[in-house]
Amino acid sequence: MGEPFPAFTPVTLLTGFLGSGKTTLLKRLLTDPALAGCAVLINEFGEVGLDHYLLERIDETMVLLQSGCLCCTVRGELSEAIRDLHSKRERGVVPPFDRIVIESTGLADPFPVLSTLKADPVLRHHFKASGVVTTVDVVNAGAQLVGYRESVRQVAIADVVVLTKTDISDPAQTELVKEMVRSINPDAPILQSVDGDLAIGILMDPTTLTRSDALQSPGGFYCDEGWAGPTALGHADRIRSFVLVFDGAVDWTTFGVWLTMLLNRHGDRILRVKGILNIEGEEFPVAIHAVQHLVHPPVHMRSWSDREQRSRIVFIVDGIDCSAIEQSFKTFHSIADATPSQEWEPSLV
């Protein structure tokens, strides 16, 4: 008999600004049979309003829902809550679960939640980050994305964006918000919560890492010269997105050293890195994904989406000069190409 739960349990983060519809989306997700083996971590049951789903209280912080999901109250450290869940699952105290969904507060920065899985010595051997879903209220997003950096960071770090309240919004406003979202995060799929088929598979396991057209987003964020002009939003104009596009195969070791040094020095301000690389010696592209200091394992893809087979890297940064990153990349690789057998330490921005 195999294990009743995966070796690395996927963890999905559900985030979004205050009043953006996180709880409504969560309640909808919990009715889907695909999530019957899911554990949900929330702040307070009273705030979330899941009482009509409650079936059995296991202890003071944990209940079993009618859908089969486990729902937990997080009153202390997130790492402690997940470790407690893991321990109870191993001991058979709670039904086995094969996924965790964490609903963050409306003003939360998503990165500390993701870093918890890597920083905790127990969790990193049993759990893995499986994407960030961000809800965006199209009625109020205009003011929120301009006035609150937390809202911008939540969109910037998203793997999937779900637009809410589109049924009560003017279509022109919805399109405007879509463009605002794309200006912050040009490659994340944008879904609408009112859609009958909400593509739960994409929400729980975002395909942007393995989709061959992951960076073929609308809006033209890359150009022939390689760099697109940075985009900005009002008071949040420190947060910008841009894309590096370049020809020729990349040496994996050289690129890895450069990216590691870049994130080590500026990880707090590099909100997201996602790319498709043409790697020397590889027939098909390799997808990379990093969130601040956290780098996910590379994914070997099965095909190219274009004949040119160019590498593309999306950067979403907070207060960093885009041209400085470009120059750093070029300098690093030119030195590596010129002195492949020597030690070199090119400076980063």
N, C-alpha and C positions, 0 to 999 in steps of 0.2 A: 504493500500500500504506500502510495506516495505521500508527500507532505500535504497537509490540508491548507497550507498557505505558501506563497512563493518565497524563494530564498531572499529576494530583495523586493519588499513590498513597495509599490509605487505610492508616492505622496503628491497629491494635487493641491495647490494653493488657490483658493477663491478669494479674490480681493476686489477692491473698488471703493470709490469715495462714499462718504456718508449719504445714505438715501438712494444709492445707485441700483438697488434691487438685488443685492447678494443673497439675502435670505429667501426672497421669492424664487430666485433661480435655484437655490439649494433645495427648497421644498419640492420644486418640480423635478429635479434630478433624482430625488429619493423615491419617486414613484416609478422610476424605470427599473424593470427587472434586472437589467445589466449591473445595477449597483446594489443588488440585494446583499452582497458580501462586502459591504463597505463600512468603514468606521469614520465617523464625522466628529471633528473637534471644533467646538464653538465656545464663545465666551460665557454666556448664560442662557439657560433654557428659556427663561422668562422673556429675554430680549428677542429670541429667535422665533418664538411662537410656534413650536412644534408639538405642543401638548396633545393635539388631536391625533398625532401619529404615535404617541407613546403606547407601549404594550406592556413592558415589564421593567421595573427599576432593579438594576443589579446591585448598585451601591449608591452612595450619596452623590457621586459625580457621573454615573453611567447608567444609561437606560437602553433597552432593546426596542427598536421601532417596529411597527407593523410590517414595514417593507423588508425587514430582516437586517437592516443597518443598525450598527451600534452608534450611539450618540453620547459624547462625553463633554462635560463642562471643564474648561481650562481656567483654573483660578490661580495657578502659580506659573512656574516655568514650563514652556512648551515641551522641552526635552524630557522633563519629568513625566508629563502626561503621556507622551508617546512611549517612553520606557515602561510605564505602568501598563499601558495597553498591550505592549509586546509581552511583558511578563505574564499577564493574565491569559493571553492567547496561548502561550507555551504551556501553561499549567492547566489549560482547559477550563478556566474559570468563566471565560466568555466564548461565544461562538467564534469559530475561525473567520477572520476577515482577510480579504485579498487586496485591499486598497484603503488609503486614508485620504479624506478630504478635509482640509483645514480652512475654516472661514475666518479671515482676519478682520480686525476692526477697520472702520472707515478711514482712519487717519494713520494707518500703519504703513511703514516702509516694508515692502515685501522681502527685501534681502535678508534681514536677520532670521526670518522664518526658514528660508532656504539654507542659510549657512548653518543652522542648527543641525541639519542632517549630516553635514560634513564634519562639524566641529566636535560633536559628541562621539566618544570612542565606541559606544555601544550601538548607537543608531546607524552609523555609517556602514556597519557590517550587515545590517538587516533591512535598511530602507533606502530608497532612492527618489530623488526629485523627479516628478513626472509632469512638470509644466505648471504655468501660472495662468489662470483664467481671470480676466479683469472685466468687471461690469462697468459700463459707462451710461449714465443717465442723459439721453439726448436733449431733454428739456432744459437741464441745468448745466450741461457740460461746458458750454461756452464760457460762463463765468468761472466755473471751477478750474478748468484747464488754464485759464489766464491768471487766476488769483491764488491758486494753491499748488505749491510744488509737489505735495504728496500725491495729488491727483495725477500730475504729469508723470511722476516716477512710477506710479502703479500701471499706467498705460505703457510706459517705456519698457518695463520689464516683462510685459505680458507675452505669452505664447499664443494666446487666443483672446480676442476682445469681443465681448457680448454687449450689443447696444440694447438698452432697455427703454421702455416707455415710448417706443416708436409708434405705437398705436394712438397715442394722444399728442403726437408732435407733428408739426407741419413737415411735409416731405422735403422741403428745401432746407429746413433746420437739420433734419436727419443727414442729408447729403453734406451739409457744412460740417457737422460733427465727424462724419466719416473722413473728410479731408483733414480735419484737425488731428484725428487719431493717426492717419497715415503720415502726417508731417512729423509726428513724434516717433512712430514705430511703423516703418514702411513695409514690413514683411509679415506681420501677424495677421492671420485670417480674421475677418470681421463678420460676426454672426449677429442675427437679431433674435431677441428672446421671444418675440411673438410668432416666429416661424413654427409651424406645426411640427416639422422634423428639425429638431435643434442640433442634430449631428452630435449626439452625446459622445460618440467615439472620438471625435476631434477634441472635444472639451476635456475628456479624461486622459487621452493619449495624443497630444498634439502631433500632427504629422509634419510640422514645419521642418523638423530636423532631417527627415528622410525624403521629403517630397523633392523631386528633381527640379521643380520650378519654384522652390521656396522663396527665391529672391526676385522672381519676375513680378514684382508688385506694380500696381498702377501708379501713375504719377511721375514716372521717369526720374528716379532718384540717382541714377548713375549716367555718366556721359562718356563720350569717346576718349576724353583726356584721362578718365579714370576716376575723377572726383566730382561729385555733385555739390552744388552750393548748399550750405547748412540751412536748416529751417528753424524757425523760432516762433514762439507764441507769447506775445505780450510780456507780462511780468515774469514769465517762465522762460525768458529768452536765453538763459544759461544752458538749458537742455536742448541739444541739437542732435539731429540724425544725419548721417552721410554714409556713402558707400564707396569703397575702394574696388575698382575693377582693373584687372591686369592680365596680360597674356603670358604664356609660357608656364612651364611646370615649376612648382615650388618645392624646394628641399624641405622635407618634413622636420628634420632636426633643427635647421636654422629657423624655420618659422616658429617652432615650439619654444625655442630659447627666447626669441624676440617677444612673443606673446606673453610668456611667463614674466619676463622683465618688465614689460609694459604694465601688466596687471599688478605686479608686485609694488610698483611705484605709484600707479594712478588708479588702482582698482576701485577705490571709493568713489571716484568720479567717472569711471567708465561703467555705465549702468548695464550695458548689454553689448555683446559681440556675437554675431551669428554669420556664418559664411559657408560657402561651397568652394572647395579648393581643388585645383588640378595638381596632384602630388606626383613628383617624379617616381616612376616605377609602378604607378597604379593605373589600371585601365579605366576605372570609373572614379568619379569625384568622392571626396571625403567631406562630410559636413562637420562643422565645429560650432560650439555653443558655449558661451561664458556669461555669467552674471556677476559683475564686479570681480571679487577675488575667486569666485567659484567657477571652475572649468569642468564641464561635463565631458565624459569620454567621447572621442570622435566616432562618427557613424559612417561606415562604408556604404555608399549608395550603389544602386544597381544599374544606373544609366545616366547619361547626360541629357539635359533638356534642350541643348543647342549644339550646333555644329562647331562653333568657335571654341567651345570648351574653355572658356575664360573663368578665372577665379573671381569671386565676388565676396566681399566682407562688409556687412552692415555694422556700423558703430552707432551707439546712442550714448552720448556723453553729457556730463554736467560741468560746464565751465572750462572745457579744454579746447585749445586751438586746434581745429581740424587739420590745418596745414602742417602743424608740428608733428602730428601722428603720421601723416603722409611722408614727411621728410625722414622721420625716424625709420619707417619701414624701408624706404629706398636706401638710406645710408647703411642700415644693418645688412641688407641683402647684397649690396654692392661690395661691402667689405668682406662678407663671407665668400662671395664668388671670387674675389681677387686673392684671398688668402685662405683657401680651404684647409690647408694642413697646419695652419698656425692658430695660436690662441688670439682672440680678439675680444675687446670689450667696448663695442660702440655705445655711445651715450644715447639715452632715451630722452624724450621731451621732459 
